[in-house]
Amino acid sequence: MIHINFYTKENCSLCDEALALVEMLQHDYPCTLEMRDIYSNDNWLEAYHLSIPVVNIDGIELNCEEISFETLEAAFKEAHRKHKA
C-alpha cells in the first residue's frame, strides 16, 4: 500500500489545495495518509518551513512549487508501480 506523508501547517491555503488533489487521487490508489504539522517537530520545521506543502509519496517528494494534479498523479502511478513489482 502506498504511504503518503503530507507536511503542512494551520491556515495554509496552498496546503488545503494540495490536500484536495491528494484526496481526489486517493480514490484511485489504495494508500495511507499521514498529516504532519511542521510546527510539531523541529526537524520538519527546519526542512520544510519555506516549501510547504510538501507531499512525500513513498519517497517521491514534491514541494509547493512542484505540486499539481499531473505531478501528484505521476508520483502515485510510480509508487503504485513499485508496489506491484
PDB file with SEQRES, HELIX, SHEET and CRYST1 records, atoms N, CA, C and O in Angstrom:
SEQRES   1 A   85  MET ILE HIS ILE ASN PHE TYR THR LYS GLU ASN CYS SER          
SEQRES   2 A   85  LEU CYS ASP GLU ALA LEU ALA LEU VAL GLU MET LEU GLN          
SEQRES   3 A   85  HIS ASP TYR PRO CYS THR LEU GLU MET ARG ASP ILE TYR          
SEQRES   4 A   85  SER ASN ASP ASN TRP LEU GLU ALA TYR HIS LEU SER ILE          
SEQRES   5 A   85  PRO VAL VAL ASN ILE ASP GLY ILE GLU LEU ASN CYS GLU          
SEQRES   6 A   85  GLU ILE SER PHE GLU THR LEU GLU ALA ALA PHE LYS GLU          
SEQRES   7 A   85  ALA HIS ARG LYS HIS LYS ALA                                  
HELIX    1 AA1 SER A   13  GLN A   26  1                                  14    
HELIX    2 AA2 ILE A   38  SER A   40  5                                   3    
HELIX    3 AA3 ASP A   42  TYR A   48  1                                   7    
HELIX    4 AA4 PHE A   69  LYS A   84  1                                  16    
SHEET    1 AA1 4 CYS A  31  ASP A  37  0                                        
SHEET    2 AA1 4 ILE A   2  THR A   8  1                                        
SHEET    3 AA1 4 VAL A  54  ILE A  57 -1                                        
SHEET    4 AA1 4 ILE A  60  LEU A  62 -1                                        
CRYST1    1.000    1.000    1.000  90.00  90.00  90.00 P 1           1          
ATOM      1  N   MET A   1       0.837  -1.178   0.000  1.00  0.00           N  
ATOM      2  CA  MET A   1       0.000   0.000   0.000  1.00  0.00           C  
ATOM      3  C   MET A   1       0.887   1.249   0.000  1.00  0.00           C  
ATOM      4  O   MET A   1       1.917   1.289   0.674  1.00  0.00           O  
ATOM      5  N   ILE A   2       0.488   2.235  -0.739  1.00  0.00           N  
ATOM      6  CA  ILE A   2       1.217   3.498  -0.835  1.00  0.00           C  
ATOM      7  C   ILE A   2       1.074   4.259   0.485  1.00  0.00           C  
ATOM      8  O   ILE A   2      -0.003   4.293   1.081  1.00  0.00           O  
ATOM      9  N   HIS A   3       2.174   4.866   0.930  1.00  0.00           N  
ATOM     10  CA  HIS A   3       2.129   5.699   2.139  1.00  0.00           C  
ATOM     11  C   HIS A   3       2.503   7.135   1.776  1.00  0.00           C  
ATOM     12  O   HIS A   3       3.484   7.387   1.077  1.00  0.00           O  
ATOM     13  N   ILE A   4       1.696   8.059   2.269  1.00  0.00           N  
ATOM     14  CA  ILE A   4       1.902   9.474   1.992  1.00  0.00           C  
ATOM     15  C   ILE A   4       2.145  10.219   3.291  1.00  0.00           C  
ATOM     16  O   ILE A   4       1.378  10.082   4.244  1.00  0.00           O  
ATOM     17  N   ASN A   5       3.213  11.009   3.332  1.00  0.00           N  
ATOM     18  CA  ASN A   5       3.426  11.981   4.397  1.00  0.00           C  
ATOM     19  C   ASN A   5       3.136  13.349   3.803  1.00  0.00           C  
ATOM     20  O   ASN A   5       3.729  13.745   2.800  1.00  0.00           O  
ATOM     21  N   PHE A   6       2.223  14.059   4.432  1.00  0.00           N  
ATOM     22  CA  PHE A   6       1.802  15.375   3.952  1.00  0.00           C  
ATOM     23  C   PHE A   6       2.230  16.400   4.990  1.00  0.00           C  
ATOM     24  O   PHE A   6       1.659  16.466   6.078  1.00  0.00           O  
ATOM     25  N   TYR A   7       3.237  17.202   4.653  1.00  0.00           N  
ATOM     26  CA  TYR A   7       3.773  18.210   5.566  1.00  0.00           C  
ATOM     27  C   TYR A   7       2.996  19.507   5.366  1.00  0.00           C  
ATOM     28  O   TYR A   7       2.870  19.999   4.245  1.00  0.00           O  
ATOM     29  N   THR A   8       2.475  20.056   6.470  1.00  0.00           N  
ATOM     30  CA  THR A   8       1.551  21.164   6.397  1.00  0.00           C  
ATOM     31  C   THR A   8       1.677  22.046   7.625  1.00  0.00           C  
ATOM     32  O   THR A   8       2.517  21.801   8.491  1.00  0.00           O  
ATOM     33  N   LYS A   9       0.846  23.067   7.699  1.00  0.00           N  
ATOM     34  CA  LYS A   9       0.690  23.895   8.892  1.00  0.00           C  
ATOM     35  C   LYS A   9      -0.738  24.423   8.892  1.00  0.00           C  
ATOM     36  O   LYS A   9      -1.443  24.316   7.888  1.00  0.00           O  
ATOM     37  N   GLU A  10      -1.162  24.987  10.004  1.00  0.00           N  
ATOM     38  CA  GLU A  10      -2.501  25.548  10.084  1.00  0.00           C  
ATOM     39  C   GLU A  10      -2.626  26.780   9.198  1.00  0.00           C  
ATOM     40  O   GLU A  10      -1.646  27.480   8.940  1.00  0.00           O  
ATOM     41  N   ASN A  11      -3.836  27.029   8.742  1.00  0.00           N  
ATOM     42  CA  ASN A  11      -4.160  28.220   7.955  1.00  0.00           C  
ATOM     43  C   ASN A  11      -3.258  28.386   6.735  1.00  0.00           C  
ATOM     44  O   ASN A  11      -2.651  29.438   6.533  1.00  0.00           O  
ATOM     45  N   CYS A  12      -3.183  27.344   5.936  1.00  0.00           N  
ATOM     46  CA  CYS A  12      -2.339  27.348   4.745  1.00  0.00           C  
ATOM     47  C   CYS A  12      -3.223  27.007   3.539  1.00  0.00           C  
ATOM     48  O   CYS A  12      -3.592  25.849   3.342  1.00  0.00           O  
ATOM     49  N   SER A  13      -3.555  28.009   2.746  1.00  0.00           N  
ATOM     50  CA  SER A  13      -4.445  27.769   1.600  1.00  0.00           C  
ATOM     51  C   SER A  13      -3.792  26.874   0.550  1.00  0.00           C  
ATOM     52  O   SER A  13      -4.474  26.064  -0.078  1.00  0.00           O  
ATOM     53  N   LEU A  14      -2.482  27.007   0.350  1.00  0.00           N  
ATOM     54  CA  LEU A  14      -1.792  26.110  -0.589  1.00  0.00           C  
ATOM     55  C   LEU A  14      -1.875  24.664  -0.120  1.00  0.00           C  
ATOM     56  O   LEU A  14      -2.028  23.746  -0.926  1.00  0.00           O  
ATOM     57  N   CYS A  15      -1.772  24.470   1.194  1.00  0.00           N  
ATOM     58  CA  CYS A  15      -1.874  23.125   1.761  1.00  0.00           C  
ATOM     59  C   CYS A  15      -3.276  22.553   1.529  1.00  0.00           C  
ATOM     60  O   CYS A  15      -3.424  21.381   1.185  1.00  0.00           O  
ATOM     61  N   ASP A  16      -4.294  23.382   1.717  1.00  0.00           N  
ATOM     62  CA  ASP A  16      -5.669  22.946   1.501  1.00  0.00           C  
ATOM     63  C   ASP A  16      -5.886  22.518   0.048  1.00  0.00           C  
ATOM     64  O   ASP A  16      -6.534  21.506  -0.217  1.00  0.00           O  
ATOM     65  N   GLU A  17      -5.346  23.287  -0.875  1.00  0.00           N  
ATOM     66  CA  GLU A  17      -5.487  22.951  -2.296  1.00  0.00           C  
ATOM     67  C   GLU A  17      -4.757  21.654  -2.637  1.00  0.00           C  
ATOM     68  O   GLU A  17      -5.289  20.818  -3.368  1.00  0.00           O  
ATOM     69  N   ALA A  18      -3.546  21.482  -2.117  1.00  0.00           N  
ATOM     70  CA  ALA A  18      -2.777  20.265  -2.380  1.00  0.00           C  
ATOM     71  C   ALA A  18      -3.461  19.057  -1.761  1.00  0.00           C  
ATOM     72  O   ALA A  18      -3.500  17.987  -2.369  1.00  0.00           O  
ATOM     73  N   LEU A  19      -4.000  19.218  -0.557  1.00  0.00           N  
ATOM     74  CA  LEU A  19      -4.692  18.108   0.094  1.00  0.00           C  
ATOM     75  C   LEU A  19      -5.917  17.686  -0.707  1.00  0.00           C  
ATOM     76  O   LEU A  19      -6.205  16.493  -0.811  1.00  0.00           O  
ATOM     77  N   ALA A  20      -6.627  18.629  -1.265  1.00  0.00           N  
ATOM     78  CA  ALA A  20      -7.795  18.295  -2.095  1.00  0.00           C  
ATOM     79  C   ALA A  20      -7.373  17.447  -3.300  1.00  0.00           C  
ATOM     80  O   ALA A  20      -8.076  16.507  -3.670  1.00  0.00           O  
ATOM     81  N   LEU A  21      -6.242  17.770  -3.908  1.00  0.00           N  
ATOM     82  CA  LEU A  21      -5.738  16.975  -5.030  1.00  0.00           C  
ATOM     83  C   LEU A  21      -5.360  15.565  -4.582  1.00  0.00           C  
ATOM     84  O   LEU A  21      -5.683  14.587  -5.254  1.00  0.00           O  
ATOM     85  N   VAL A  22      -4.676  15.467  -3.447  1.00  0.00           N  
ATOM     86  CA  VAL A  22      -4.291  14.157  -2.913  1.00  0.00           C  
ATOM     87  C   VAL A  22      -5.537  13.324  -2.630  1.00  0.00           C  
ATOM     88  O   VAL A  22      -5.588  12.138  -2.956  1.00  0.00           O  
ATOM     89  N   GLU A  23      -6.535  13.949  -2.025  1.00  0.00           N  
ATOM     90  CA  GLU A  23      -7.764  13.214  -1.695  1.00  0.00           C  
ATOM     91  C   GLU A  23      -8.490  12.734  -2.944  1.00  0.00           C  
ATOM     92  O   GLU A  23      -9.098  11.664  -2.923  1.00  0.00           O  
ATOM     93  N   MET A  24      -8.439  13.499  -4.032  1.00  0.00           N  
ATOM     94  CA  MET A  24      -9.039  13.041  -5.290  1.00  0.00           C  
ATOM     95  C   MET A  24      -8.330  11.791  -5.795  1.00  0.00           C  
ATOM     96  O   MET A  24      -8.973  10.848  -6.257  1.00  0.00           O  
ATOM     97  N   LEU A  25      -7.002  11.788  -5.704  1.00  0.00           N  
ATOM     98  CA  LEU A  25      -6.229  10.653  -6.209  1.00  0.00           C  
ATOM     99  C   LEU A  25      -6.324   9.431  -5.292  1.00  0.00           C  
ATOM    100  O   LEU A  25      -6.125   8.305  -5.748  1.00  0.00           O  
ATOM    101  N   GLN A  26      -6.619   9.633  -4.033  1.00  0.00           N  
ATOM    102  CA  GLN A  26      -6.755   8.508  -3.096  1.00  0.00           C  
ATOM    103  C   GLN A  26      -7.846   7.540  -3.534  1.00  0.00           C  
ATOM    104  O   GLN A  26      -7.789   6.356  -3.203  1.00  0.00           O  
ATOM    105  N   HIS A  27      -8.824   8.021  -4.263  1.00  0.00           N  
ATOM    106  CA  HIS A  27      -9.918   7.156  -4.709  1.00  0.00           C  
ATOM    107  C   HIS A  27      -9.438   6.115  -5.716  1.00  0.00           C  
ATOM    108  O   HIS A  27     -10.044   5.051  -5.842  1.00  0.00           O  
ATOM    109  N   ASP A  28      -8.360   6.412  -6.431  1.00  0.00           N  
ATOM    110  CA  ASP A  28      -7.855   5.501  -7.457  1.00  0.00           C  
ATOM    111  C   ASP A  28      -6.680   4.647  -6.996  1.00  0.00           C  
ATOM    112  O   ASP A  28      -6.367   3.633  -7.620  1.00  0.00           O  
ATOM    113  N   TYR A  29      -6.028   5.050  -5.907  1.00  0.00           N  
ATOM    114  CA  TYR A  29      -4.836   4.350  -5.431  1.00  0.00           C  
ATOM    115  C   TYR A  29      -4.954   4.079  -3.937  1.00  0.00           C  
ATOM    116  O   TYR A  29      -5.062   5.019  -3.150  1.00  0.00           O  
ATOM    117  N   PRO A  30      -4.934   2.795  -3.527  1.00  0.00           N  
ATOM    118  CA  PRO A  30      -5.016   2.498  -2.098  1.00  0.00           C  
ATOM    119  C   PRO A  30      -3.791   3.064  -1.374  1.00  0.00           C  
ATOM    120  O   PRO A  30      -2.653   2.787  -1.755  1.00  0.00           O  
ATOM    121  N   CYS A  31      -4.033   3.852  -0.337  1.00  0.00           N  
ATOM    122  CA  CYS A  31      -2.912   4.467   0.359  1.00  0.00           C  
ATOM    123  C   CYS A  31      -3.298   4.865   1.774  1.00  0.00           C  
ATOM    124  O   CYS A  31      -4.473   4.927   2.135  1.00  0.00           O  
ATOM    125  N   THR A  32      -2.271   5.130   2.555  1.00  0.00           N  
ATOM    126  CA  THR A  32      -2.453   5.717   3.872  1.00  0.00           C  
ATOM    127  C   THR A  32      -1.927   7.141   3.799  1.00  0.00           C  
ATOM    128  O   THR A  32      -0.961   7.424   3.090  1.00  0.00           O  
ATOM    129  N   LEU A  33      -2.570   8.026   4.535  1.00  0.00           N  
ATOM    130  CA  LEU A  33      -2.200   9.443   4.524  1.00  0.00           C  
ATOM    131  C   LEU A  33      -1.896   9.878   5.948  1.00  0.00           C  
ATOM    132  O   LEU A  33      -2.744   9.789   6.836  1.00  0.00           O  
ATOM    133  N   GLU A  34      -0.683  10.346   6.150  1.00  0.00           N  
ATOM    134  CA  GLU A  34      -0.276  10.852   7.456  1.00  0.00           C  
ATOM    135  C   GLU A  34      -0.044  12.355   7.351  1.00  0.00           C  
ATOM    136  O   GLU A  34       0.833  12.810   6.616  1.00  0.00           O  
ATOM    137  N   MET A  35      -0.832  13.109   8.087  1.00  0.00           N  
ATOM    138  CA  MET A  35      -0.698  14.565   8.117  1.00  0.00           C  
ATOM    139  C   MET A  35       0.371  14.916   9.148  1.00  0.00           C  
ATOM    140  O   MET A  35       0.328  14.430  10.278  1.00  0.00           O  
ATOM    141  N   ARG A  36       1.326  15.755   8.762  1.00  0.00           N  
ATOM    142  CA  ARG A  36       2.418  16.145   9.649  1.00  0.00           C  
ATOM    143  C   ARG A  36       2.503  17.667   9.730  1.00  0.00           C  
ATOM    144  O   ARG A  36       2.893  18.329   8.769  1.00  0.00           O  
ATOM    145  N   ASP A  37       2.138  18.206  10.879  1.00  0.00           N  
ATOM    146  CA  ASP A  37       2.228  19.645  11.116  1.00  0.00           C  
ATOM    147  C   ASP A  37       3.691  19.973  11.386  1.00  0.00           C  
ATOM    148  O   ASP A  37       4.280  19.462  12.339  1.00  0.00           O  
ATOM    149  N   ILE A  38       4.276  20.823  10.552  1.00  0.00           N  
ATOM    150  CA  ILE A  38       5.712  21.103  10.676  1.00  0.00           C  
ATOM    151  C   ILE A  38       6.059  21.784  11.998  1.00  0.00           C  
ATOM    152  O   ILE A  38       7.212  21.741  12.428  1.00  0.00           O  
ATOM    153  N   TYR A  39       5.083  22.409  12.646  1.00  0.00           N  
ATOM    154  CA  TYR A  39       5.350  23.068  13.926  1.00  0.00           C  
ATOM    155  C   TYR A  39       5.360  22.099  15.105  1.00  0.00           C  
ATOM    156  O   TYR A  39       5.632  22.501  16.236  1.00  0.00           O  
ATOM    157  N   SER A  40       5.068  20.832  14.848  1.00  0.00           N  
ATOM    158  CA  SER A  40       5.095  19.836  15.916  1.00  0.00           C  
ATOM    159  C   SER A  40       6.430  19.099  15.997  1.00  0.00           C  
ATOM    160  O   SER A  40       6.620  18.261  16.879  1.00  0.00           O  
ATOM    161  N   ASN A  41       7.367  19.405  15.075  1.00  0.00           N  
ATOM    162  CA  ASN A  41       8.643  18.699  15.038  1.00  0.00           C  
ATOM    163  C   ASN A  41       9.706  19.660  14.497  1.00  0.00           C  
ATOM    164  O   ASN A  41       9.581  20.170  13.384  1.00  0.00           O  
ATOM    165  N   ASP A  42      10.748  19.901  15.290  1.00  0.00           N  
ATOM    166  CA  ASP A  42      11.785  20.850  14.880  1.00  0.00           C  
ATOM    167  C   ASP A  42      12.477  20.460  13.580  1.00  0.00           C  
ATOM    168  O   ASP A  42      12.820  21.328  12.777  1.00  0.00           O  
ATOM    169  N   ASN A  43      12.684  19.172  13.366  1.00  0.00           N  
ATOM    170  CA  ASN A  43      13.333  18.715  12.125  1.00  0.00           C  
ATOM    171  C   ASN A  43      12.465  19.015  10.911  1.00  0.00           C  
ATOM    172  O   ASN A  43      12.971  19.447   9.875  1.00  0.00           O  
ATOM    173  N   TRP A  44      11.171  18.790  11.034  1.00  0.00           N  
ATOM    174  CA  TRP A  44      10.260  19.085   9.929  1.00  0.00           C  
ATOM    175  C   TRP A  44      10.203  20.582   9.667  1.00  0.00           C  
ATOM    176  O   TRP A  44      10.182  21.025   8.519  1.00  0.00           O  
ATOM    177  N   LEU A  45      10.179  21.354  10.748  1.00  0.00           N  
ATOM    178  CA  LEU A  45      10.126  22.806  10.597  1.00  0.00           C  
ATOM    179  C   LEU A  45      11.359  23.318   9.859  1.00  0.00           C  
ATOM    180  O   LEU A  45      11.256  24.139   8.948  1.00  0.00           O  
ATOM    181  N   GLU A  46      12.514  22.825  10.260  1.00  0.00           N  
ATOM    182  CA  GLU A  46      13.757  23.249   9.605  1.00  0.00           C  
ATOM    183  C   GLU A  46      13.794  22.833   8.136  1.00  0.00           C  
ATOM    184  O   GLU A  46      14.217  23.604   7.275  1.00  0.00           O  
ATOM    185  N   ALA A  47      13.353  21.624   7.862  1.00  0.00           N  
ATOM    186  CA  ALA A  47      13.434  21.095   6.499  1.00  0.00           C  
ATOM    187  C   ALA A  47      12.393  21.701   5.553  1.00  0.00           C  
ATOM    188  O   ALA A  47      12.672  21.889   4.369  1.00  0.00           O  
ATOM    189  N   TYR A  48      11.202  22.007   6.064  1.00  0.00           N  
ATOM    190  CA  TYR A  48      10.090  22.317   5.169  1.00  0.00           C  
ATOM    191  C   TYR A  48       9.451  23.696   5.342  1.00  0.00           C  
ATOM    192  O   TYR A  48       8.501  24.010   4.625  1.00  0.00           O  
ATOM    193  N   HIS A  49       9.933  24.524   6.261  1.00  0.00           N  
ATOM    194  CA  HIS A  49       9.211  25.764   6.560  1.00  0.00           C  
ATOM    195  C   HIS A  49       9.047  26.698   5.361  1.00  0.00           C  
ATOM    196  O   HIS A  49       8.096  27.479   5.327  1.00  0.00           O  
ATOM    197  N   LEU A  50       9.929  26.641   4.398  1.00  0.00           N  
ATOM    198  CA  LEU A  50       9.808  27.519   3.224  1.00  0.00           C  
ATOM    199  C   LEU A  50       9.188  26.833   2.013  1.00  0.00           C  
ATOM    200  O   LEU A  50       9.011  27.462   0.969  1.00  0.00           O  
ATOM    201  N   SER A  51       8.857  25.555   2.142  1.00  0.00           N  
ATOM    202  CA  SER A  51       8.406  24.833   0.947  1.00  0.00           C  
ATOM    203  C   SER A  51       7.083  24.096   1.119  1.00  0.00           C  
ATOM    204  O   SER A  51       6.710  23.307   0.251  1.00  0.00           O  
ATOM    205  N   ILE A  52       6.358  24.334   2.226  1.00  0.00           N  
ATOM    206  CA  ILE A  52       5.093  23.629   2.390  1.00  0.00           C  
ATOM    207  C   ILE A  52       4.039  24.179   1.442  1.00  0.00           C  
ATOM    208  O   ILE A  52       4.078  25.358   1.089  1.00  0.00           O  
ATOM    209  N   PRO A  53       3.120  23.359   1.036  1.00  0.00           N  
ATOM    210  CA  PRO A  53       3.018  21.970   1.414  1.00  0.00           C  
ATOM    211  C   PRO A  53       4.085  21.120   0.729  1.00  0.00           C  
ATOM    212  O   PRO A  53       4.552  21.426  -0.368  1.00  0.00           O  
ATOM    213  N   VAL A  54       4.445  20.053   1.412  1.00  0.00           N  
ATOM    214  CA  VAL A  54       5.337  19.049   0.843  1.00  0.00           C  
ATOM    215  C   VAL A  54       4.610  17.716   0.943  1.00  0.00           C  
ATOM    216  O   VAL A  54       4.101  17.351   2.003  1.00  0.00           O  
ATOM    217  N   VAL A  55       4.568  17.000  -0.163  1.00  0.00           N  
ATOM    218  CA  VAL A  55       3.923  15.694  -0.213  1.00  0.00           C  
ATOM    219  C   VAL A  55       4.991  14.669  -0.551  1.00  0.00           C  
ATOM    220  O   VAL A  55       5.667  14.767  -1.575  1.00  0.00           O  
ATOM    221  N   ASN A  56       5.132  13.682   0.328  1.00  0.00           N  
ATOM    222  CA  ASN A  56       6.076  12.591   0.105  1.00  0.00           C  
ATOM    223  C   ASN A  56       5.259  11.327  -0.125  1.00  0.00           C  
ATOM    224  O   ASN A  56       4.583  10.833   0.778  1.00  0.00           O  
ATOM    225  N   ILE A  57       5.334  10.814  -1.344  1.00  0.00           N  
ATOM    226  CA  ILE A  57       4.576   9.622  -1.733  1.00  0.00           C  
ATOM    227  C   ILE A  57       5.573   8.495  -1.913  1.00  0.00           C  
ATOM    228  O   ILE A  57       6.211   8.373  -2.958  1.00  0.00           O  
ATOM    229  N   ASP A  58       5.700   7.669  -0.874  1.00  0.00           N  
ATOM    230  CA  ASP A  58       6.666   6.559  -0.894  1.00  0.00           C  
ATOM    231  C   ASP A  58       8.047   6.993  -1.368  1.00  0.00           C  
ATOM    232  O   ASP A  58       8.660   6.327  -2.202  1.00  0.00           O  
ATOM    233  N   GLY A  59       8.538   8.114  -0.833  1.00  0.00           N  
ATOM    234  CA  GLY A  59       9.877   8.571  -1.156  1.00  0.00           C  
ATOM    235  C   GLY A  59       9.962   9.567  -2.303  1.00  0.00           C  
ATOM    236  O   GLY A  59      11.017  10.160  -2.528  1.00  0.00           O  
ATOM    237  N   ILE A  60       8.876   9.759  -3.027  1.00  0.00           N  
ATOM    238  CA  ILE A  60       8.834  10.753  -4.100  1.00  0.00           C  
ATOM    239  C   ILE A  60       8.318  12.041  -3.471  1.00  0.00           C  
ATOM    240  O   ILE A  60       7.156  12.125  -3.072  1.00  0.00           O  
ATOM    241  N   GLU A  61       9.182  13.036  -3.386  1.00  0.00           N  
ATOM    242  CA  GLU A  61       8.827  14.246  -2.658  1.00  0.00           C  
ATOM    243  C   GLU A  61       8.572  15.409  -3.604  1.00  0.00           C  
ATOM    244  O   GLU A  61       9.374  15.704  -4.490  1.00  0.00           O  
ATOM    245  N   LEU A  62       7.433  16.063  -3.392  1.00  0.00           N  
ATOM    246  CA  LEU A  62       7.044  17.237  -4.178  1.00  0.00           C  
ATOM    247  C   LEU A  62       6.802  18.395  -3.224  1.00  0.00           C  
ATOM    248  O   LEU A  62       6.100  18.245  -2.225  1.00  0.00           O  
ATOM    249  N   ASN A  63       7.386  19.558  -3.534  1.00  0.00           N  
ATOM    250  CA  ASN A  63       7.169  20.728  -2.681  1.00  0.00           C  
ATOM    251  C   ASN A  63       6.128  21.648  -3.323  1.00  0.00           C  
ATOM    252  O   ASN A  63       5.565  21.339  -4.373  1.00  0.00           O  
ATOM    253  N   CYS A  64       5.888  22.778  -2.670  1.00  0.00           N  
ATOM    254  CA  CYS A  64       4.818  23.681  -3.106  1.00  0.00           C  
ATOM    255  C   CYS A  64       4.955  24.127  -4.561  1.00  0.00           C  
ATOM    256  O   CYS A  64       3.951  24.356  -5.236  1.00  0.00           O  
ATOM    257  N   GLU A  65       6.171  24.248  -5.040  1.00  0.00           N  
ATOM    258  CA  GLU A  65       6.375  24.696  -6.423  1.00  0.00           C  
ATOM    259  C   GLU A  65       6.177  23.578  -7.441  1.00  0.00           C  
ATOM    260  O   GLU A  65       6.004  23.841  -8.631  1.00  0.00           O  
ATOM    261  N   GLU A  66       6.202  22.347  -6.981  1.00  0.00           N  
ATOM    262  CA  GLU A  66       6.115  21.193  -7.890  1.00  0.00           C  
ATOM    263  C   GLU A  66       4.735  20.544  -7.896  1.00  0.00           C  
ATOM    264  O   GLU A  66       4.429  19.758  -8.793  1.00  0.00           O  
ATOM    265  N   ILE A  67       3.905  20.856  -6.919  1.00  0.00           N  
ATOM    266  CA  ILE A  67       2.630  20.160  -6.771  1.00  0.00           C  
ATOM    267  C   ILE A  67       1.601  20.653  -7.788  1.00  0.00           C  
ATOM    268  O   ILE A  67       1.309  21.844  -7.891  1.00  0.00           O  
ATOM    269  N   SER A  68       1.071  19.690  -8.529  1.00  0.00           N  
ATOM    270  CA  SER A  68      -0.059  19.913  -9.427  1.00  0.00           C  
ATOM    271  C   SER A  68      -0.767  18.563  -9.545  1.00  0.00           C  
ATOM    272  O   SER A  68      -0.246  17.544  -9.091  1.00  0.00           O  
ATOM    273  N   PHE A  69      -1.926  18.558 -10.140  1.00  0.00           N  
ATOM    274  CA  PHE A  69      -2.618  17.282 -10.322  1.00  0.00           C  
ATOM    275  C   PHE A  69      -1.740  16.321 -11.113  1.00  0.00           C  
ATOM    276  O   PHE A  69      -1.648  15.139 -10.782  1.00  0.00           O  
ATOM    277  N   GLU A  70      -1.096  16.832 -12.156  1.00  0.00           N  
ATOM    278  CA  GLU A  70      -0.288  15.981 -13.032  1.00  0.00           C  
ATOM    279  C   GLU A  70       0.920  15.397 -12.300  1.00  0.00           C  
ATOM    280  O   GLU A  70       1.205  14.207 -12.438  1.00  0.00           O  
ATOM    281  N   THR A  71       1.632  16.214 -11.526  1.00  0.00           N  
ATOM    282  CA  THR A  71       2.819  15.696 -10.824  1.00  0.00           C  
ATOM    283  C   THR A  71       2.430  14.730  -9.717  1.00  0.00           C  
ATOM    284  O   THR A  71       3.112  13.730  -9.494  1.00  0.00           O  
ATOM    285  N   LEU A  72       1.335  15.026  -9.020  1.00  0.00           N  
ATOM    286  CA  LEU A  72       0.871  14.103  -7.981  1.00  0.00           C  
ATOM    287  C   LEU A  72       0.426  12.776  -8.594  1.00  0.00           C  
ATOM    288  O   LEU A  72       0.743  11.709  -8.069  1.00  0.00           O  
ATOM    289  N   GLU A  73      -0.303  12.846  -9.697  1.00  0.00           N  
ATOM    290  CA  GLU A  73      -0.757  11.618 -10.350  1.00  0.00           C  
ATOM    291  C   GLU A  73       0.435  10.782 -10.820  1.00  0.00           C  
ATOM    292  O   GLU A  73       0.420   9.559 -10.688  1.00  0.00           O  
ATOM    293  N   ALA A  74       1.456  11.425 -11.362  1.00  0.00           N  
ATOM    294  CA  ALA A  74       2.650  10.702 -11.804  1.00  0.00           C  
ATOM    295  C   ALA A  74       3.343  10.030 -10.608  1.00  0.00           C  
ATOM    296  O   ALA A  74       3.814   8.898 -10.719  1.00  0.00           O  
ATOM    297  N   ALA A  75       3.402  10.720  -9.485  1.00  0.00           N  
ATOM    298  CA  ALA A  75       4.026  10.142  -8.292  1.00  0.00           C  
ATOM    299  C   ALA A  75       3.205   8.971  -7.763  1.00  0.00           C  
ATOM    300  O   ALA A  75       3.770   7.952  -7.365  1.00  0.00           O  
ATOM    301  N   PHE A  76       1.883   9.101  -7.755  1.00  0.00           N  
ATOM    302  CA  PHE A  76       1.019   7.989  -7.341  1.00  0.00           C  
ATOM    303  C   PHE A  76       1.230   6.787  -8.264  1.00  0.00           C  
ATOM    304  O   PHE A  76       1.350   5.657  -7.791  1.00  0.00           O  
ATOM    305  N   LYS A  77       1.275   7.023  -9.559  1.00  0.00           N  
ATOM    306  CA  LYS A  77       1.463   5.924 -10.519  1.00  0.00           C  
ATOM    307  C   LYS A  77       2.804   5.232 -10.306  1.00  0.00           C  
ATOM    308  O   LYS A  77       2.882   4.004 -10.340  1.00  0.00           O  
ATOM    309  N   GLU A  78       3.860   6.016 -10.087  1.00  0.00           N  
ATOM    310  CA  GLU A  78       5.186   5.442  -9.854  1.00  0.00           C  
ATOM    311  C   GLU A  78       5.205   4.621  -8.567  1.00  0.00           C  
ATOM    312  O   GLU A  78       5.753   3.519  -8.541  1.00  0.00           O  
ATOM    313  N   ALA A  79       4.617   5.149  -7.511  1.00  0.00           N  
ATOM    314  CA  ALA A  79       4.574   4.411  -6.239  1.00  0.00           C  
ATOM    315  C   ALA A  79       3.751   3.135  -6.397  1.00  0.00           C  
ATOM    316  O   ALA A  79       4.127   2.086  -5.874  1.00  0.00           O  
ATOM    317  N   HIS A  80       2.642   3.220  -7.107  1.00  0.00           N  
ATOM    318  CA  HIS A  80       1.811   2.045  -7.347  1.00  0.00           C  
ATOM    319  C   HIS A  80       2.560   0.988  -8.140  1.00  0.00           C  
ATOM    320  O   HIS A  80       2.463  -0.205  -7.853  1.00  0.00           O  
ATOM    321  N   ARG A  81       3.312   1.441  -9.146  1.00  0.00           N  
ATOM    322  CA  ARG A  81       4.110   0.510  -9.965  1.00  0.00           C  
ATOM    323  C   ARG A  81       5.134  -0.207  -9.106  1.00  0.00           C  
ATOM    324  O   ARG A  81       5.328  -1.414  -9.253  1.00  0.00           O  
ATOM    325  N   LYS A  82       5.793   0.515  -8.212  1.00  0.00           N  
ATOM    326  CA  LYS A  82       6.799  -0.080  -7.332  1.00  0.00           C  
ATOM    327  C   LYS A  82       6.190  -1.142  -6.421  1.00  0.00           C  
ATOM    328  O   LYS A  82       6.808  -2.173  -6.157  1.00  0.00           O  
ATOM    329  N   HIS A  83       4.981  -0.882  -5.946  1.00  0.00           N  
ATOM    330  CA  HIS A  83       4.331  -1.840  -5.042  1.00  0.00           C  
ATOM    331  C   HIS A  83       3.876  -3.101  -5.777  1.00  0.00           C  
ATOM    332  O   HIS A  83       3.797  -4.174  -5.179  1.00  0.00           O  
ATOM    333  N   LYS A  84       3.580  -2.974  -7.057  1.00  0.00           N  
ATOM    334  CA  LYS A  84       3.151  -4.132  -7.830  1.00  0.00           C  
ATOM    335  C   LYS A  84       4.325  -5.008  -8.245  1.00  0.00           C  
ATOM    336  O   LYS A  84       4.152  -6.198  -8.511  1.00  0.00           O  
ATOM    337  N   ALA A  85       5.522  -4.421  -8.302  1.00  0.00           N  
ATOM    338  CA  ALA A  85       6.705  -5.156  -8.781  1.00  0.00           C  
ATOM    339  C   ALA A  85       7.174  -6.168  -7.766  1.00  0.00           C  
ATOM    340  O   ALA A  85       8.155  -6.872  -8.004  1.00  0.00           O  
TER     341      ALA A  85                                                      
END                                                                             
